[in-house]
């Protein structure tokens, strides 16, 4: 089984065209895709989580 693709936070922000501060504001309101903290302290977002999150906003539009 293939491991899920994990994106670095700067990659996610670039794809969304969003600042880190705006992303964290969404996260504080529980409206951002889930972040995963790796043992080395780096943050990642699963590609599937990001795609599902984006699809939810497309449906709402």
PQR file of N, CA, C, O and H, with PARSE charges and radii, in Angstrom:
ATOM      1  N   UNK A   1       0.848  -1.187   0.000 -0.4000 1.5000
ATOM      2  CA  UNK A   1       0.000   0.000   0.000 -0.0000 2.0000
ATOM      3  C   UNK A   1       0.888   1.244   0.000  0.5500 1.7000
ATOM      4  O   UNK A   1       1.852   1.328   0.762 -0.5500 1.4000
ATOM      5  N   UNK A   2       0.562   2.193  -0.847 -0.4000 1.5000
ATOM      6  CA  UNK A   2       1.342   3.425  -0.940 -0.0000 2.0000
ATOM      7  C   UNK A   2       1.035   4.338   0.241  0.5500 1.7000
ATOM      8  O   UNK A   2      -0.094   4.409   0.727 -0.5500 1.4000
ATOM      9  H   UNK A   2      -0.220   2.125  -1.466  0.4000 1.0000
ATOM     10  N   UNK A   3       2.067   5.026   0.678 -0.4000 1.5000
ATOM     11  CA  UNK A   3       1.869   6.002   1.754 -0.0000 2.0000
ATOM     12  C   UNK A   3       1.150   7.215   1.201  0.5500 1.7000
ATOM     13  O   UNK A   3       1.331   7.561   0.033 -0.5500 1.4000
ATOM     14  H   UNK A   3       2.984   4.968   0.282  0.4000 1.0000
ATOM     15  N   UNK A   4       0.332   7.872   2.024 -0.4000 1.5000
ATOM     16  CA  UNK A   4      -0.362   9.075   1.538 -0.0000 2.0000
ATOM     17  C   UNK A   4       0.636  10.201   1.284  0.5500 1.7000
ATOM     18  O   UNK A   4       1.625  10.347   2.003 -0.5500 1.4000
ATOM     19  H   UNK A   4       0.185   7.591   2.973  0.4000 1.0000
ATOM     20  N   UNK A   5       0.362  10.986   0.257 -0.4000 1.5000
ATOM     21  CA  UNK A   5       1.224  12.125  -0.054 -0.0000 2.0000
ATOM     22  C   UNK A   5       1.041  13.182   1.024  0.5500 1.7000
ATOM     23  O   UNK A   5      -0.080  13.573   1.352 -0.5500 1.4000
ATOM     24  H   UNK A   5      -0.441  10.868  -0.327  0.4000 1.0000
ATOM     25  N   UNK A   6       2.157  13.633   1.564 -0.4000 1.5000
ATOM     26  CA  UNK A   6       2.140  14.653   2.607 -0.0000 2.0000
ATOM     27  C   UNK A   6       2.783  15.921   2.046  0.5500 1.7000
ATOM     28  O   UNK A   6       3.905  15.890   1.541 -0.5500 1.4000
ATOM     29  H   UNK A   6       3.067  13.316   1.297  0.4000 1.0000
ATOM     30  N   UNK A   7       2.058  17.032   2.142 -0.4000 1.5000
ATOM     31  CA  UNK A   7       2.536  18.312   1.628 -0.0000 2.0000
ATOM     32  C   UNK A   7       3.081  19.175   2.761  0.5500 1.7000
ATOM     33  O   UNK A   7       2.528  19.197   3.861 -0.5500 1.4000
ATOM     34  H   UNK A   7       1.146  17.058   2.553  0.4000 1.0000
ATOM     35  N   UNK A   8       4.155  19.876   2.483 -0.4000 1.5000
ATOM     36  CA  UNK A   8       4.687  20.834   3.447 -0.0000 2.0000
ATOM     37  C   UNK A   8       3.757  22.033   3.489  0.5500 1.7000
ATOM     38  O   UNK A   8       3.096  22.353   2.501 -0.5500 1.4000
ATOM     39  H   UNK A   8       4.604  19.858   1.589  0.4000 1.0000
ATOM     40  N   UNK A   9       3.708  22.692   4.637 -0.4000 1.5000
ATOM     41  CA  UNK A   9       2.822  23.835   4.786 -0.0000 2.0000
ATOM     42  C   UNK A   9       3.077  24.921   3.733  0.5500 1.7000
ATOM     43  O   UNK A   9       2.108  25.449   3.188 -0.5500 1.4000
ATOM     44  H   UNK A   9       4.244  22.432   5.440  0.4000 1.0000
ATOM     45  N   UNK A  10       4.332  25.282   3.417 -0.4000 1.5000
ATOM     46  CA  UNK A  10       4.536  26.285   2.366 -0.0000 2.0000
ATOM     47  C   UNK A  10       3.957  25.850   1.008  0.5500 1.7000
ATOM     48  O   UNK A  10       3.497  26.692   0.237 -0.5500 1.4000
ATOM     49  H   UNK A  10       5.119  24.852   3.860  0.4000 1.0000
ATOM     50  N   UNK A  11       3.979  24.548   0.716 -0.4000 1.5000
ATOM     51  CA  UNK A  11       3.386  24.051  -0.529 -0.0000 2.0000
ATOM     52  C   UNK A  11       1.875  24.253  -0.519  0.5500 1.7000
ATOM     53  O   UNK A  11       1.286  24.648  -1.525 -0.5500 1.4000
ATOM     54  H   UNK A  11       4.353  23.864   1.342  0.4000 1.0000
ATOM     55  N   UNK A  12       1.259  23.979   0.618 -0.4000 1.5000
ATOM     56  CA  UNK A  12      -0.190  24.153   0.753 -0.0000 2.0000
ATOM     57  C   UNK A  12      -0.546  25.633   0.608  0.5500 1.7000
ATOM     58  O   UNK A  12      -1.488  25.983  -0.103 -0.5500 1.4000
ATOM     59  H   UNK A  12       1.737  23.658   1.435  0.4000 1.0000
ATOM     60  N   UNK A  13       0.207  26.494   1.281 -0.4000 1.5000
ATOM     61  CA  UNK A  13      -0.068  27.926   1.222 -0.0000 2.0000
ATOM     62  C   UNK A  13       0.092  28.463  -0.194  0.5500 1.7000
ATOM     63  O   UNK A  13      -0.700  29.298  -0.634 -0.5500 1.4000
ATOM     64  H   UNK A  13       0.973  26.210   1.858  0.4000 1.0000
ATOM     65  N   UNK A  14       1.115  27.989  -0.917 -0.4000 1.5000
ATOM     66  CA  UNK A  14       1.328  28.424  -2.297 -0.0000 2.0000
ATOM     67  C   UNK A  14       0.178  27.965  -3.183  0.5500 1.7000
ATOM     68  O   UNK A  14      -0.293  28.724  -4.030 -0.5500 1.4000
ATOM     69  H   UNK A  14       1.758  27.311  -0.560  0.4000 1.0000
ATOM     70  N   UNK A  15      -0.274  26.738  -2.996 -0.4000 1.5000
ATOM     71  CA  UNK A  15      -1.376  26.216  -3.803 -0.0000 2.0000
ATOM     72  C   UNK A  15      -2.664  27.002  -3.547  0.5500 1.7000
ATOM     73  O   UNK A  15      -3.440  27.257  -4.468 -0.5500 1.4000
ATOM     74  H   UNK A  15       0.109  26.122  -2.308  0.4000 1.0000
ATOM     75  N   UNK A  16      -2.878  27.378  -2.301 -0.4000 1.5000
ATOM     76  CA  UNK A  16      -4.092  28.112  -1.948 -0.0000 2.0000
ATOM     77  C   UNK A  16      -3.972  29.608  -2.206  0.5500 1.7000
ATOM     78  O   UNK A  16      -4.980  30.313  -2.258 -0.5500 1.4000
ATOM     79  H   UNK A  16      -2.248  27.171  -1.553  0.4000 1.0000
ATOM     80  N   UNK A  17      -2.741  30.098  -2.368 -0.4000 1.5000
ATOM     81  CA  UNK A  17      -2.530  31.537  -2.507 -0.0000 2.0000
ATOM     82  C   UNK A  17      -2.894  32.265  -1.227  0.5500 1.7000
ATOM     83  O   UNK A  17      -3.505  33.333  -1.254 -0.5500 1.4000
ATOM     84  H   UNK A  17      -1.923  29.526  -2.326  0.4000 1.0000
ATOM     85  N   UNK A  18      -2.509  31.673  -0.109 -0.4000 1.5000
ATOM     86  CA  UNK A  18      -2.924  32.156   1.209 -0.0000 2.0000
ATOM     87  C   UNK A  18      -1.686  32.385   2.081  0.5500 1.7000
ATOM     88  O   UNK A  18      -0.695  31.664   1.969 -0.5500 1.4000
ATOM     89  H   UNK A  18      -2.013  30.805  -0.087  0.4000 1.0000
ATOM     90  N   UNK A  19      -1.756  33.383   2.936 -0.4000 1.5000
ATOM     91  CA  UNK A  19      -0.659  33.622   3.865 -0.0000 2.0000
ATOM     92  C   UNK A  19      -0.733  32.637   5.023  0.5500 1.7000
ATOM     93  O   UNK A  19      -1.779  32.045   5.287 -0.5500 1.4000
ATOM     94  H   UNK A  19      -2.562  33.969   3.026  0.4000 1.0000
ATOM     95  N   UNK A  20       0.373  32.474   5.697 -0.4000 1.5000
ATOM     96  CA  UNK A  20       0.424  31.599   6.871 -0.0000 2.0000
ATOM     97  C   UNK A  20      -0.548  32.090   7.943  0.5500 1.7000
ATOM     98  O   UNK A  20      -1.228  31.295   8.592 -0.5500 1.4000
ATOM     99  H   UNK A  20       1.223  32.956   5.483  0.4000 1.0000
ATOM    100  N   UNK A  21      -0.601  33.425   8.122 -0.4000 1.5000
ATOM    101  CA  UNK A  21      -1.495  33.993   9.142 -0.0000 2.0000
ATOM    102  C   UNK A  21      -2.958  33.693   8.819  0.5500 1.7000
ATOM    103  O   UNK A  21      -3.733  33.349   9.711 -0.5500 1.4000
ATOM    104  H   UNK A  21      -0.049  34.071   7.595  0.4000 1.0000
ATOM    105  N   UNK A  22      -3.334  33.821   7.551 -0.4000 1.5000
ATOM    106  CA  UNK A  22      -4.719  33.535   7.154 -0.0000 2.0000
ATOM    107  C   UNK A  22      -5.042  32.058   7.367  0.5500 1.7000
ATOM    108  O   UNK A  22      -6.136  31.714   7.815 -0.5500 1.4000
ATOM    109  H   UNK A  22      -2.704  34.100   6.826  0.4000 1.0000
ATOM    110  N   UNK A  23      -4.083  31.186   7.043 -0.4000 1.5000
ATOM    111  CA  UNK A  23      -4.288  29.748   7.239 -0.0000 2.0000
ATOM    112  C   UNK A  23      -4.507  29.449   8.720  0.5500 1.7000
ATOM    113  O   UNK A  23      -5.405  28.684   9.073 -0.5500 1.4000
ATOM    114  H   UNK A  23      -3.194  31.465   6.679  0.4000 1.0000
ATOM    115  N   UNK A  24      -3.701  30.039   9.575 -0.4000 1.5000
ATOM    116  CA  UNK A  24      -3.838  29.785  11.008 -0.0000 2.0000
ATOM    117  C   UNK A  24      -5.119  30.378  11.581  0.5500 1.7000
ATOM    118  O   UNK A  24      -5.661  29.851  12.552 -0.5500 1.4000
ATOM    119  H   UNK A  24      -2.971  30.660   9.288  0.4000 1.0000
ATOM    120  N   UNK A  25      -5.611  31.470  10.992 -0.4000 1.5000
ATOM    121  CA  UNK A  25      -6.920  31.997  11.420 -0.0000 2.0000
ATOM    122  C   UNK A  25      -8.019  30.990  11.084  0.5500 1.7000
ATOM    123  O   UNK A  25      -8.901  30.734  11.903 -0.5500 1.4000
ATOM    124  H   UNK A  25      -5.171  31.898  10.203  0.4000 1.0000
ATOM    125  N   UNK A  26      -7.964  30.421   9.880 -0.4000 1.5000
ATOM    126  CA  UNK A  26      -8.930  29.377   9.514 -0.0000 2.0000
ATOM    127  C   UNK A  26      -8.813  28.189  10.460  0.5500 1.7000
ATOM    128  O   UNK A  26      -9.814  27.628  10.907 -0.5500 1.4000
ATOM    129  H   UNK A  26      -7.247  30.629   9.215  0.4000 1.0000
ATOM    130  N   UNK A  27      -7.589  27.824  10.751 -0.4000 1.5000
ATOM    131  CA  UNK A  27      -7.346  26.674  11.632 -0.0000 2.0000
ATOM    132  C   UNK A  27      -7.911  26.925  13.032  0.5500 1.7000
ATOM    133  O   UNK A  27      -8.474  26.020  13.649 -0.5500 1.4000
ATOM    134  H   UNK A  27      -6.776  28.280  10.388  0.4000 1.0000
ATOM    135  N   UNK A  28      -7.760  28.144  13.527 -0.4000 1.5000
ATOM    136  CA  UNK A  28      -8.271  28.491  14.853 -0.0000 2.0000
ATOM    137  C   UNK A  28      -9.791  28.384  14.905  0.5500 1.7000
ATOM    138  O   UNK A  28     -10.361  28.099  15.958 -0.5500 1.4000
ATOM    139  H   UNK A  28      -7.302  28.879  13.027  0.4000 1.0000
ATOM    140  N   UNK A  29     -10.449  28.614  13.759 -0.4000 1.5000
ATOM    141  CA  UNK A  29     -11.907  28.492  13.684 -0.0000 2.0000
ATOM    142  C   UNK A  29     -12.346  27.076  13.321  0.5500 1.7000
ATOM    143  O   UNK A  29     -13.540  26.818  13.169 -0.5500 1.4000
ATOM    144  H   UNK A  29      -9.985  28.845  12.904  0.4000 1.0000
ATOM    145  N   UNK A  30     -11.390  26.159  13.179 -0.4000 1.5000
ATOM    146  CA  UNK A  30     -11.716  24.781  12.830 -0.0000 2.0000
ATOM    147  C   UNK A  30     -12.135  24.622  11.383  0.5500 1.7000
ATOM    148  O   UNK A  30     -12.878  23.698  11.052 -0.5500 1.4000
ATOM    149  H   UNK A  30     -10.420  26.369  13.302  0.4000 1.0000
ATOM    150  N   UNK A  31     -11.665  25.522  10.504 -0.4000 1.5000
ATOM    151  CA  UNK A  31     -12.091  25.508   9.109 -0.0000 2.0000
ATOM    152  C   UNK A  31     -10.959  25.197   8.137  0.5500 1.7000
ATOM    153  O   UNK A  31     -11.115  25.414   6.935 -0.5500 1.4000
ATOM    154  H   UNK A  31     -11.062  26.273  10.773  0.4000 1.0000
ATOM    155  N   UNK A  32      -9.841  24.702   8.614 -0.4000 1.5000
ATOM    156  CA  UNK A  32      -8.699  24.392   7.750 -0.0000 2.0000
ATOM    157  C   UNK A  32      -8.491  22.885   7.698  0.5500 1.7000
ATOM    158  O   UNK A  32      -8.936  22.166   8.593 -0.5500 1.4000
ATOM    159  H   UNK A  32      -9.715  24.525   9.590  0.4000 1.0000
ATOM    160  N   UNK A  33      -7.820  22.406   6.661 -0.4000 1.5000
ATOM    161  CA  UNK A  33      -7.507  20.978   6.634 -0.0000 2.0000
ATOM    162  C   UNK A  33      -6.574  20.624   7.796  0.5500 1.7000
ATOM    163  O   UNK A  33      -5.817  21.465   8.281 -0.5500 1.4000
ATOM    164  H   UNK A  33      -7.459  22.990   5.935  0.4000 1.0000
ATOM    165  N   UNK A  34      -6.641  19.397   8.218 -0.4000 1.5000
ATOM    166  CA  UNK A  34      -5.877  18.953   9.382 -0.0000 2.0000
ATOM    167  C   UNK A  34      -4.376  19.003   9.121  0.5500 1.7000
ATOM    168  O   UNK A  34      -3.900  18.616   8.053 -0.5500 1.4000
ATOM    169  H   UNK A  34      -7.256  18.713   7.824  0.4000 1.0000
ATOM    170  N   UNK A  35      -3.646  19.484  10.113 -0.4000 1.5000
ATOM    171  CA  UNK A  35      -2.188  19.482  10.095 -0.0000 2.0000
ATOM    172  C   UNK A  35      -1.685  18.285  10.890  0.5500 1.7000
ATOM    173  O   UNK A  35      -2.254  17.920  11.919 -0.5500 1.4000
ATOM    174  H   UNK A  35      -4.033  19.799  10.981  0.4000 1.0000
ATOM    175  N   UNK A  36      -0.616  17.686  10.399 -0.4000 1.5000
ATOM    176  CA  UNK A  36       0.035  16.582  11.098 -0.0000 2.0000
ATOM    177  C   UNK A  36       1.440  17.032  11.458  0.5500 1.7000
ATOM    178  O   UNK A  36       2.173  17.536  10.608 -0.5500 1.4000
ATOM    179  H   UNK A  36      -0.154  17.982   9.563  0.4000 1.0000
ATOM    180  N   UNK A  37       1.817  16.849  12.718 -0.4000 1.5000
ATOM    181  CA  UNK A  37       3.158  17.219  13.160 -0.0000 2.0000
ATOM    182  C   UNK A  37       4.026  15.963  13.148  0.5500 1.7000
ATOM    183  O   UNK A  37       3.711  14.971  13.806 -0.5500 1.4000
ATOM    184  H   UNK A  37       1.222  16.440  13.409  0.4000 1.0000
ATOM    185  N   UNK A  38       5.109  16.018  12.400 -0.4000 1.5000
ATOM    186  CA  UNK A  38       6.035  14.899  12.305 -0.0000 2.0000
ATOM    187  C   UNK A  38       6.942  14.864  13.534  0.5500 1.7000
ATOM    188  O   UNK A  38       7.055  15.862  14.246 -0.5500 1.4000
ATOM    189  H   UNK A  38       5.365  16.824  11.865  0.4000 1.0000
ATOM    190  N   UNK A  39       7.587  13.726  13.789 -0.4000 1.5000
ATOM    191  CA  UNK A  39       8.488  13.635  14.950 -0.0000 2.0000
ATOM    192  C   UNK A  39       9.600  14.692  14.949  0.5500 1.7000
ATOM    193  O   UNK A  39      10.099  15.064  16.011 -0.5500 1.4000
ATOM    194  H   UNK A  39       7.495  12.916  13.211  0.4000 1.0000
ATOM    195  N   UNK A  40       9.987  15.173  13.767 -0.4000 1.5000
ATOM    196  CA  UNK A  40      11.036  16.196  13.713 -0.0000 2.0000
ATOM    197  C   UNK A  40      10.480  17.608  13.891  0.5500 1.7000
ATOM    198  O   UNK A  40      11.228  18.583  13.814 -0.5500 1.4000
ATOM    199  H   UNK A  40       9.582  14.870  12.904  0.4000 1.0000
ATOM    200  N   UNK A  41       9.161  17.723  14.130 -0.4000 1.5000
ATOM    201  CA  UNK A  41       8.534  19.015  14.388 -0.0000 2.0000
ATOM    202  C   UNK A  41       7.954  19.691  13.156  0.5500 1.7000
ATOM    203  O   UNK A  41       7.259  20.700  13.276 -0.5500 1.4000
ATOM    204  H   UNK A  41       8.554  16.931  14.192  0.4000 1.0000
ATOM    205  N   UNK A  42       8.228  19.153  11.976 -0.4000 1.5000
ATOM    206  CA  UNK A  42       7.692  19.753  10.753 -0.0000 2.0000
ATOM    207  C   UNK A  42       6.201  19.456  10.630  0.5500 1.7000
ATOM    208  O   UNK A  42       5.709  18.443  11.128 -0.5500 1.4000
ATOM    209  H   UNK A  42       8.793  18.333  11.878  0.4000 1.0000
ATOM    210  N   UNK A  43       5.491  20.367   9.951 -0.4000 1.5000
ATOM    211  CA  UNK A  43       4.053  20.219   9.752 -0.0000 2.0000
ATOM    212  C   UNK A  43       3.767  19.752   8.340  0.5500 1.7000
ATOM    213  O   UNK A  43       4.439  20.158   7.391 -0.5500 1.4000
ATOM    214  H   UNK A  43       5.891  21.189   9.547  0.4000 1.0000
ATOM    215  N   UNK A  44       2.768  18.896   8.206 -0.4000 1.5000
ATOM    216  CA  UNK A  44       2.358  18.388   6.897 -0.0000 2.0000
ATOM    217  C   UNK A  44       0.839  18.356   6.814  0.5500 1.7000
ATOM    218  O   UNK A  44       0.144  18.295   7.828 -0.5500 1.4000
ATOM    219  H   UNK A  44       2.222  18.566   8.976  0.4000 1.0000
ATOM    220  N   UNK A  45       0.340  18.400   5.583 -0.4000 1.5000
ATOM    221  CA  UNK A  45      -1.081  18.241   5.292 -0.0000 2.0000
ATOM    222  C   UNK A  45      -1.182  17.096   4.291  0.5500 1.7000
ATOM    223  O   UNK A  45      -0.454  17.072   3.298 -0.5500 1.4000
ATOM    224  H   UNK A  45       0.904  18.449   4.759  0.4000 1.0000
ATOM    225  N   UNK A  46      -2.073  16.155   4.546 -0.4000 1.5000
ATOM    226  CA  UNK A  46      -2.274  15.075   3.583 -0.0000 2.0000
ATOM    227  C   UNK A  46      -2.949  15.632   2.334  0.5500 1.7000
ATOM    228  O   UNK A  46      -3.877  16.435   2.427 -0.5500 1.4000
ATOM    229  H   UNK A  46      -2.663  16.174   5.352  0.4000 1.0000
ATOM    230  N   UNK A  47      -2.476  15.201   1.168 -0.4000 1.5000
ATOM    231  CA  UNK A  47      -3.059  15.637  -0.104 -0.0000 2.0000
ATOM    232  C   UNK A  47      -4.555  15.332  -0.133  0.5500 1.7000
ATOM    233  O   UNK A  47      -5.345  16.164  -0.578 -0.5500 1.4000
ATOM    234  H   UNK A  47      -1.721  14.549   1.093  0.4000 1.0000
ATOM    235  N   UNK A  48      -4.952  14.146   0.338 -0.4000 1.5000
ATOM    236  CA  UNK A  48      -6.370  13.765   0.328 -0.0000 2.0000
ATOM    237  C   UNK A  48      -7.192  14.701   1.218  0.5500 1.7000
ATOM    238  O   UNK A  48      -8.313  15.060   0.858 -0.5500 1.4000
ATOM    239  H   UNK A  48      -4.310  13.470   0.699  0.4000 1.0000
ATOM    240  N   UNK A  49      -6.652  15.100   2.369 -0.4000 1.5000
ATOM    241  CA  UNK A  49      -7.361  16.025   3.261 -0.0000 2.0000
ATOM    242  C   UNK A  49      -7.536  17.385   2.594  0.5500 1.7000
ATOM    243  O   UNK A  49      -8.607  17.987   2.673 -0.5500 1.4000
ATOM    244  H   UNK A  49      -5.741  14.808   2.661  0.4000 1.0000
ATOM    245  N   UNK A  50      -6.481  17.868   1.938 -0.4000 1.5000
ATOM    246  CA  UNK A  50      -6.549  19.169   1.266 -0.0000 2.0000
ATOM    247  C   UNK A  50      -7.565  19.117   0.123  0.5500 1.7000
ATOM    248  O   UNK A  50      -8.372  20.033  -0.032 -0.5500 1.4000
ATOM    249  H   UNK A  50      -5.611  17.379   1.874  0.4000 1.0000
ATOM    250  N   UNK A  51      -7.527  18.046  -0.676 -0.4000 1.5000
ATOM    251  CA  UNK A  51      -8.463  17.925  -1.796 -0.0000 2.0000
ATOM    252  C   UNK A  51      -9.908  17.855  -1.306  0.5500 1.7000
ATOM    253  O   UNK A  51     -10.792  18.468  -1.905 -0.5500 1.4000
ATOM    254  H   UNK A  51      -6.872  17.302  -0.550  0.4000 1.0000
ATOM    255  N   UNK A  52     -10.156  17.118  -0.230 -0.4000 1.5000
ATOM    256  CA  UNK A  52     -11.506  17.013   0.322 -0.0000 2.0000
ATOM    257  C   UNK A  52     -11.964  18.363   0.872  0.5500 1.7000
ATOM    258  O   UNK A  52     -13.120  18.748   0.700 -0.5500 1.4000
ATOM    259  H   UNK A  52      -9.438  16.620   0.256  0.4000 1.0000
ATOM    260  N   UNK A  53     -11.061  19.072   1.525 -0.4000 1.5000
ATOM    261  CA  UNK A  53     -11.380  20.378   2.074 -0.0000 2.0000
ATOM    262  C   UNK A  53     -11.745  21.351   0.942  0.5500 1.7000
ATOM    263  O   UNK A  53     -12.724  22.090   1.044 -0.5500 1.4000
ATOM    264  H   UNK A  53     -10.122  18.758   1.664  0.4000 1.0000
ATOM    265  N   UNK A  54     -10.956  21.342  -0.123 -0.4000 1.5000
ATOM    266  CA  UNK A  54     -11.234  22.218  -1.269 -0.0000 2.0000
ATOM    267  C   UNK A  54     -12.566  21.840  -1.932  0.5500 1.7000
ATOM    268  O   UNK A  54     -13.333  22.718  -2.328 -0.5500 1.4000
ATOM    269  H   UNK A  54     -10.160  20.741  -0.205  0.4000 1.0000
ATOM    270  N   UNK A  55     -12.838  20.554  -2.052 -0.4000 1.5000
ATOM    271  CA  UNK A  55     -14.076  20.096  -2.668 -0.0000 2.0000
ATOM    272  C   UNK A  55     -15.289  20.583  -1.857  0.5500 1.7000
ATOM    273  O   UNK A  55     -16.321  20.927  -2.433 -0.5500 1.4000
ATOM    274  H   UNK A  55     -12.215  19.840  -1.731  0.4000 1.0000
ATOM    275  N   UNK A  56     -15.165  20.612  -0.553 -0.4000 1.5000
ATOM    276  CA  UNK A  56     -16.238  21.103   0.305 -0.0000 2.0000
ATOM    277  C   UNK A  56     -16.550  22.571   0.032  0.5500 1.7000
ATOM    278  O   UNK A  56     -17.711  22.978   0.068 -0.5500 1.4000
ATOM    279  H   UNK A  56     -14.326  20.333  -0.085  0.4000 1.0000
ATOM    280  N   UNK A  57     -15.513  23.366  -0.241 -0.4000 1.5000
ATOM    281  CA  UNK A  57     -15.744  24.770  -0.542 -0.0000 2.0000
ATOM    282  C   UNK A  57     -16.297  24.956  -1.950  0.5500 1.7000
ATOM    283  O   UNK A  57     -17.060  25.892  -2.188 -0.5500 1.4000
ATOM    284  H   UNK A  57     -14.570  23.035  -0.271  0.4000 1.0000
ATOM    285  N   UNK A  58     -15.928  24.086  -2.884 -0.4000 1.5000
ATOM    286  CA  UNK A  58     -16.469  24.167  -4.241 -0.0000 2.0000
ATOM    287  C   UNK A  58     -17.963  23.876  -4.226  0.5500 1.7000
ATOM    288  O   UNK A  58     -18.735  24.534  -4.924 -0.5500 1.4000
ATOM    289  H   UNK A  58     -15.308  23.326  -2.690  0.4000 1.0000
ATOM    290  N   UNK A  59     -18.375  22.884  -3.425 -0.4000 1.5000
ATOM    291  CA  UNK A  59     -19.786  22.521  -3.334 -0.0000 2.0000
ATOM    292  C   UNK A  59     -20.596  23.644  -2.697  0.5500 1.7000
ATOM    293  O   UNK A  59     -21.755  23.861  -3.052 -0.5500 1.4000
ATOM    294  H   UNK A  59     -17.748  22.350  -2.857  0.4000 1.0000
ATOM    295  N   UNK A  60     -19.977  24.360  -1.750 -0.4000 1.5000
ATOM    296  CA  UNK A  60     -20.685  25.423  -1.031 -0.0000 2.0000
ATOM    297  C   UNK A  60     -20.836  26.688  -1.890  0.5500 1.7000
ATOM    298  O   UNK A  60     -21.703  27.524  -1.634 -0.5500 1.4000
ATOM    299  H   UNK A  60     -19.035  24.184  -1.462  0.4000 1.0000
ATOM    300  N   UNK A  61     -19.993  26.809  -2.892 -0.4000 1.5000
ATOM    301  CA  UNK A  61     -20.009  28.037  -3.724 -0.0000 2.0000
ATOM    302  C   UNK A  61     -21.171  28.053  -4.709  0.5500 1.7000
ATOM    303  O   UNK A  61     -21.321  29.008  -5.472 -0.5500 1.4000
ATOM    304  H   UNK A  61     -19.289  26.130  -3.100  0.4000 1.0000
TER
END
